[in-house]
Amino acid sequence: MHNVDWQLEEIVTQLRATRETWRERHGRSRERGCRELPSRSAIRVITDDLIGALFPMRLGPSDLRRESEDFYVGHTLDATLNALCHEVCLELKYIARQLGHDAGDTQARAVEIVQGFAADLPELRRRLDADVMAAYHGDPAARSVDEVLLCYPGVHAVIHHRIASYFYQEDLSLLARMIAEIAHSDTGIDIHPGATIGEGFFIDHGTGVVIGETAIIGNNVRLYQAVTLGAKRFPSDERGHLEKGLPRHPIVEDDVVVYAGATILGRITIGKGSIIGGNVWLTRSVEPGSNVTQANLQSGPCP
């Protein structure tokens, strides 16, 4: 095998030509000669370490002891926040280049963003505790909160979402998407970091759940596998390009349950306390306290 001629010189030359053609077409030919983007592998390590610091005795090192818990949390956060600051700085420089702006003092802005995130960690842990308890109380098969935290893909996805959401709100969409896509890859649950999700949120089973960018979910909401909170249509501008950022996903009010396979599309409202049955296709708002099934959708207006 060592003597095989892979024609690498020709392949490398053709790949370079393809890259240069793309850069010329998209105005990227004057980009700097080094790679200045956040690293997916670095973001995964950072996210794992942050989660370990948030739940040290459950998701931290297997040999951690209670007497060294605070030391581990402090040491981990010191290293992780510094690494995170570097990735934030890279995205800020990337954004400045994309907009044609002077990067300015991106380091100071990166420090400000990460300091804000660090200060929010105790509140983040409190919100995650509410999510874990919602999962424990919402699933009769759950034997303990430890089982929920260690094993449930829905909880794994929500932890990542709550972290990603902070950076999305700081207009660091690339970093936020990287964090969200870690959970998507691990669990099959796709939550856009722009989605607004209230407290006590539980996704049971989880595989195939999709929650769009502008979805708004209230408190104590439960979703089952293969639920979609999606867009119904995508308006275009005068050039035929999709308009971005428009509210196009559902609003799900407090105490709603959406069962497996339901598809809810468009900027509609699911009223407080409603139950949406399995495999329902819904494109219009329903009143609070509604019980929507395939049968009553076919027979007339929702109750």
N, C-alpha and C positions, 0 to 999 in steps of 0.2 A: 504493500500500500504506500510505502514511502516514495516510490518512484512514479506515482500517478501524476500526470500533468493536468492540473485543474484549470489551466488557462487563466490564472489569477490576474495576470497583468491586464488582459483584455477586459475581464469582468470588473476590476477596480476602475479602469478607465471609463467604462460605460456607466458605472454607478456614479462616478464623479460628474460626468456629463448630465446625467439625469438630475442630480442634486442641483447643479448650476442652473439648469433650465427652470426648475421649480423656483429657485431663489430669484432669478430674473423676473419670472412671471408674477411673483408675489412681493416684489420690492424688498427682498431680503439680501441682495447681493453685497450690501455694504455692512452687513453684520460683523461684529467683532470676531476675531479669530479663535476665541475660546468659548466653551460651553458655559453659559451663565443662566441656568435654570435650576429650580429646585429638583432634588434627586428623589425618585420614587423609593429607592432602597433606603435612603436616609430617613425619609418621612415614615416608612414602616417601623424602623427601629425607634424613632422618636415617639411615635404613637403607642407602641407597645410599652415603652418605658413610662410614658405618662399614665397609661392605664395601670401599670404596676404600682406607681406612686399613689394613685387614687384608691386602689384596693390592694394594699401591700400584703396582707395576710391571706388573700385569696388568689390574686393575679400577679403577685410579685414572685421573687425567687422561692423555689420549693424548700430551701433550707433556712428561710428567714425565721427568726425568733422574735417574740414580742418585745424583749428587752432591747433589741436593736432596730425596732420598727421605725422610730423617729429618725435615727441616723440614716437608715436606708432611704427613707423618703427625702430627707434633705440632700443627701449625696446624689441621689438619682435626679432630683429636680434641678440641682445646680448644673450637672452635666447636660441634662436634656434641654433645659431652657436655653443654654448657650448654643447648643446644636440647632434648636428651633430658630433662634434669632438669626443664625447664619442663613437658613433656608428662607426665612421671611425677607431678609435683606436681598437675596437673589431674586425673589419675585418682585420686590419693589423696583429693583433695577430693570428687570424685564418689562414691567409695566411702563416705566419711564421711556425705555427705548421704543416700545410699541407706539407710544403717543408722541414721540419726537421731543420729549421734554428733557431738561437737564436732571440727571439723577439726584443732584444735590446731596444732602446729608442723609442718605438712606439708612445708614447705621443707626442714627439717633431715632428715626421713625420706627425702625425695626425693634429697637429696645423698648420704645414706648408701647408698641403693640403687644410684645411678649410680656412686658410688665403688667399690662392690663389683663392679659390671659392668666398669668400667674395669680394675680389678686382674685380672679374669678373662680379659681380652683375649688375653694371650700363650698361655694354655692353650686358649682357643677357637681360636686360629690353629693350634695343634698338632693339635687334634682335626680341624679342617677339612683340614689337610694329609693326615691319614690317610684321610679320605673321598675326597679327590681321587685319592690313590694307589690306593684300592680301585676307583675308576671306571676309572682308566688300566689297571690290571692285569686288570680284569674285563671289558673290552670289546676284542676283537681288532681292532675298527675304529679304535680310538683311536691316533692317530699321535704324540701328545705330551701331557704334563700341561697344557701351555698350551691345547691344543684342548679338553681336558676342562673346564678352569676357565672358559674364555671361552664355550664353546658348549653344554655339556650342561645341559638343563633339570633333570635330577635333582640335579646338584651345586648349581645355583641354589636349588632348593627346600630342600636340606639346609642350606645356609648360612643361609637365612632361619629355618629351624626352630631351629638351634642358638642363634641370637640370641633368637628369640621364647621359647624354653624358659626362659631365665634369668628373664625377666620374669613368665612364668607361675608359676614357683616362688616368686616374690616376691608372689604374689596380685594381680598387675596383669594380669588376664585380658583386659581390653579392649585394652590396648596390645599384649599378646602376640598376640591374634587379628588385630589390624590388620597386624602384621608378617607373620604366617603367611598372611593372605589376599592380601598383595602377591604372594607366590610362587604362591599358588593361581591368582590372576588371570593371572599371567605364563606359567605352565607347565601348568596343568591338573592339578597334583599337589596333593592336599589332605592336609596333615599337621597334625593338631591340635597346638597347642603343648604340650599336656599329655602327649603321647606320650613315653615314655622310650626313647631310641635309643642303642645302644652305638657303639663306634668302628668305623671302616672300613665305613661304610654306603654302599651304592650302589643307586640306582634307575636302571635302564637304560631308555631311551626315555621312560618316565614318565607319559605322558598317561593320565589316568583313575585313577591310584593314589589310594587313600583309606586313611589310617591314623588310627584313632580315638583319642580322648582318653586312654584308660587302657591302650592297647597298650604292651607292653614288648618291645623288640627288642634282641637281644644283639649281640655283636661279629661283624664280617665277614659280615653278612647282605646278600643281593642280592635285589632285587625287580625284576620286569619290569612293563611297562605294564598298566594296568587291573586290578591286584591290589587287593583290598579286605581290610583287616584291620578288620572291623566287629563290631557288636553283634548278637546273635541275638534278644534280646527286651529290652523296656523295662518293668521293674516300675513300678507306680503306687502312690501313697500312698492314704490313705482318702478323699481328695477327688478322686481320679482324675487327679492331676497326676503326671507322670513324675518318678521319684526320680533325683536328680542325684548324680554323683560315685561311683557304685558301679562296682567293677571289672567290666567287661563286654566287653572286647576281648581279642584273643589275646595269648599270650606266645610269642614266637619266639626260640628259643635260638640260641646261636652257630653260625655257619657254615651257615646254612640258605639255600637258594635257592628262591624262589617264582616260577614261570613265569607268563607272560602270562594274564590273565583269571581267575586263581584267586581264589576267594572263601572267606575263612576267618572264621568267625563265632563269637562267644561267648568266654567266658573259658576257652579251651582252650590246651594247650601243644603247640607243634611242637618235637619233640626235636632236640637238637644234631645238626648235620650232615645233616638231612633234606632231601629234594628233593620239592617239591610241583609236580606237573605242571600244564600249561596247562589253564585252564577247569575245574579241580577245584572242587567245592563241598564244603567241609569244616566240620563242626560238632562233631567229637570229636578228642580229643588223639591224637597219634601218637608212637611211641617214637623215641628217638634213632636216627639212621641210616636212617630209613624212606625209601622211594621210593614216593610216592603218585601214582597216575595215575587217570584216569577208569576205565580197564579194571579195575584191581585194587580200586577202590572198589565196582564193580558185582559183582565176583566173590566178595568176602569181606573179612575184616579186613585192615587195612594191614600190610604186612610189617615 
